[in-house]
Amino acid sequence: MEQKIRFVQYGCGKMSKWLIRYAIEKGAELVAAFDMNPAVIGKDVAAPAQGVKISDAKDASAILKKLKPDVCIIATRSTVAELKEIFTICAENSVNAIATCEEALYPWNSSPDLTAELDAHAKKGGITLCGCGYPDMYWGTLISTLAGSIHKITKIKGSSSYNVEDYGIALAEGHGAGLSVAEFEKQIGNYNKLSSDEIKALVEKGAYIPSYMWNQNGWLCSKLGLTVISQVQKCIPHITPVDLHSSTLDMTIQSGGVTGMSAIVTTETAEGITLETECIGKVYTPEEFDTNEWTIYGEPEVTLVVNQPPTVELTCATIVNRLPQLIDAPPGYITTEKMPVNEYRVKPLNTYVTSR
């Protein structure tokens, strides 16, 4: 691809500053930006200024139709249902789209009907839709690559933590941050005793939103060729012993209140391999930091630890490095385990695109 990759940024909150800077520094050209927040509409989207002002999201379709960019980078909400409108707009205007949305990494096991609908839209528009970010590499590719060095696997166990303060109010609220224990048990923990079939039925009709590891286990099973026979999830609240302020929620969580949760997903497969994965999302105390640890049990046994990963920046860099593969991928909703392993881009992004 001779010309620069032309991209638009949809969602101009906390993560966009890294996404925009990383993409520009890798040789991409920012041509538009969108947001729903009246406080930022009309302002320059980047610092230093790029001469691109943030447009109202309601004008996205008309602007995409006029500009015809190669890619839309989406950094807004955490579920595919919340992204349906912008994904559909991108498909209708033949613009490839990649989202930070955690469910979007592998929505086939959580929103199969909606994903199939988006897949059809993408194929009609001749473009690719996908989700990407920190889980793509640090819960996915690293683990599947490590598995290639193991003779026999009996279990894969993973645990990863992140500060909900870094990702915005939607994610914080989704983890139960700011609730009382009683509210948490009523709104989130009441599903803990459901069977695999009961949870699956609720998830697929949109009545229950599972944790990110639900989708991650689906990604890993797809990548490793495993057949899922059951999958359950349990959500455990994290409770603060002292008053803890949240800037994202704009509130002080009182002692005894919920700062977030651990969501533990257990997947059994026909091949006899169990996946037990945990994501811990909460408002951090000053001394806490992100962690990521995975163990593959079997012959031999191995543990991978990533100390204090800068999760936000890694998410953004992973997405930007994926852009050439997004453009090269076949039309449809193509999850990243179907793409080549992500790579460091030492040259401008457009030079890695082979399909145009």
N, C-alpha and C positions, 0 to 999 in steps of 0.2 A: 504494500500500500504506500504510494508515493506521498500523498498529502497527509497532514497531521490528522490524528483522530480528533474529531470535533465532538465535544460532550456538553451536556447540560447537567446541572445539579438540581435535584428535586429534594427539598428539605434542607434548610440553611441553619441548622442548629449547631450543637456542640461538635458533632463529628465532621461537619462539612468543611471546616477550615483545614483539616488534614487531607481530606479527600481531594479538595480543590488544589491545594499546594502540591501534593504528591503527583497528581495527574499532570499539572502544568510543568513541573520539574522533570517529568518523564516525557515531555514533548507533546502533550495533548493541548488542544485549544478549547478554552471555555467560551461558549457562545450564548448561554442563557442560564438563569437560575430561577427557581420557583419556591414559594412558601405560602402558607395560609395565615401567618401571623401578621396582622396589620402593623405591628411595631417595627417590622424589618422590611416590609414591602417598599420599594423605591430606593433603598440604600444599596451602596456597592456591596457585592457579595463577599469580596475577598480583601485581605490586608497582606501586603500592599494592594491598593486598588487596581482592579483589572479592567475598569471601564464597563463592567457588566452589572447592571442594577437588578435587584431581586424583583421578579414579576409576581403578580397574584396567581396562585395555583389554578384558579378558575380559567385563566387564559392559556394554560399549558398546551391544550390541543391545537389552538390556532397558531401559537408560536412554533410548536414542533413541526406543524405542517409547512410553515413558511421557511424555517431554518434548515430542516432536514438533517439534523445531527446524526452522528454514527451511534452514539450511546447516551443513555440517560442513567445517571447514578442516583439511586434513591436512598435517602437516609431519613426515614420517618418513623413508622410504627413497626410492631413486632409480629403481626400476623398477616397471612396472605389475604384474608378477607379485607383488612384495612388497606391493602395495596391493590385490590382488584381494580379500582378506578384508574389509577395511574398506569398500572400494567396494561390495561385494556387500551388506554389512550396511546401508549407507546406502540402497541401492536397495530392499532388502526392507522398510525402515521409512519409505520415501518421503521421504528427506532428501537434498536436493541436496548434492553434494560437489565440492570444488575442492582440488587438491593441488599442493604445491611440487615434486613428483616431476618430474624433467626429462624422462624418457621420456613421461610422461603428456601433455605438450604436443601431441605428434603420434605416438601409438603405432601408428597404422595401418600404418606401414612397418617396424615392428620386432616388434610382437606382434599381428598381424592377427586371429588366431583368438581370443585372449583379449579383445582390444578388442571384437570382434563379440559375444562372450559378455556382456561388461559392458554393451554397448549394448543388448542384449536385456533384461537385468535392469533397466536404467534405464528403458526404455520401459514395461516391465511395472509398475514402481513409480511411473511418471509423473513422474520427476525427471531432472535433468541431472547428468552427471559430466564433469569436465574437468581438465586440468592448466594451470597458469599460473605466472607469475613473471617474473624478469628477462628470460629469452629471449623471452617473449611480446612485449615491447615493444622491447628493445634489439637483439635479433637478428631480430625479425620485423616488427612494425608500422612501426618507423622505416625499415627497408629497403624494404618494399613501398610505403610512402608516397613515399619518395625516388625509387623507380623510376617513379612517375607523372610525374616531371619530365624523364624521359629519352626521347629520340626513338628510339634503337636501342640495345639491350643485347646485348653479346657475352659478358660474364662478370661474375659477382658474386663478389667475394673478401672474406671476413671473418675477423677474428681477435679473440678475446676471452680474457682471462685472469682468473683468480680464485684466491683463497687457499683451499685445501682446509681450512685450519684453521677457517674460518668456518662450515662446513656439517656437521661431525660425522664420526664415524669411518667410517661406511659409504661416504661419498663419497671420503674420503682413501684408503681401501684400494682402492676401485674404480679409482683413478688410479695405483695401483702405489706410492704413497708408503710408504717404509720397506723396500721390496724391494731386493735386490742387483740389479745389471745382469743377471746371469745368470738370476735368478728372473723379472725383468721380461720378458726375451726368451722365456722358456719359457712364462709364464702369459699374457702380453698381446701381445708383439711377434711371436709365432709365426704370427699371422694376417695379417701385413702383405702377403704375396705372393699371397693368394687373389684369384681373379677376382670380378667383380661377382656372377655367378650363384652361385658357391661361398659367398660371404659372405651373400648374400640367403637361401640355403637354411639356413645355420647360424643366422642371426638369427631367421628365422621359426619354427624349431623350438626356440628358446630355448637353443641351444648356444653362442651367442656374443652378448655384450651390447655393442652399439655405443656410441659416444660420443654426447653430447647433440646435436652438430651433425648426426648422422645423422637424427634426428627433425626438427631445425630445417630442414634442406634439404627434407624432405618438406613441412613447414609452408609454406615459401616457395614451393615449386613448386605446391602446392595453391592458395595465395593468388594467385599470378601466372598461373595457368592453364597451367603447363608440364607436359609429359609426360616422366617419367623413363624413360630407356632403359638407364642403368647407374649404379651407385653403389659406390664402394670407400672403404676407410678404412685409414689407416696411423697407428700409434701409436709415437711417438718419446719415449724416456725423457728426463727432465731430471735431471742428475747434479750433486750438490753437491761443490764443491772443498774444503769445510770441514765440520766437524761442525755439524749443525743440529738444534736441539731442536724436537720437535713436541708441543705440549700435548694435541692431539686424540688422537694415537697413543700418548701417554705414553711416548715413547722419544726417544733422540737418534739421528738418522740420521747414520751415520758418513761421513766424507769418501769420495767415490767411490760412495756409495749413491744410490738414486733418491728424489727429492723429489716426483715426480709425472710428468705426461706432456703432450705435445702430441698431440691426436688430429685428424688432417686428413682431411676427407671431401670427395671429389670426385664431383660428380654431373653427368652428361651428359644433355641433354634433346633430344627430337625437334625442338624449335624452334631448336636450335643455340646455346642459352645454357648456359654451364658455370657451376656453382656450386662454388667451392673455399673451404671454411670450416674454421677451426681453433679449437678450444677448448684453452686451456692451463690445466690445473689442477695446482697444486703447493703445497708448503709454502714460503711466502715467506721470504726473508731480510728483515732489518729495513728495508732501503732499497727493497724492491719494493712495487708497488701494482697494483690492478686496471686493466686497459686494455680498450678496445673500439674497433676500427677497421674500417671497411668501405669498399670501393671498388667502384663500379659502372663497368665499362668499356664504352665504346661512344661514342655521340654524343648529348650531350657526356659527358665523363668527370667523375665527382665522387667525393670522399672524405668520409666522415663519421667524426669522431673524438670520442669521449666520454672526457674526461680524468678519471682516478681516480674512476670511478663507485662510489658506496657500494652495492655489489651486493646485499647482504643486505637493506638497508632498501628498495631499489627493488623487490626481489622481493616483499616484504611489502606495500608500498603498491599495487603493481600488482594483487595478488590481492584486496585489500580493495576497490579501486575497481571490480573486475570483478564483485563480488557481485550487484548488481542485474541485470546481464546474465545471470549464471548462473541466477538465479531466473526470468528472462523467457524463457530459451532453451527450445526444444522438448525434449521428453523424449528421452533417448538419450545416447550418448557424443558430445558436441559439442565439437570442437576450436575454439580461439579465433579461427582465421582465418575461421570461419563466423559469428562474432559481430560486432557493430558495433565500430568503433575504440574502445578504452578511453578514458575521460575522467576529468578531475579532478572530484571530487565536493565541491562547495562547500556543499551542503545535506546533511541526514541521508540515509543510504543508502536508507532505505525509501521516500523521496519519489521515487526514480528507478525504482522497480518499477512496471511498467504492467500486469502480467498478473494481479494479485490486488487 
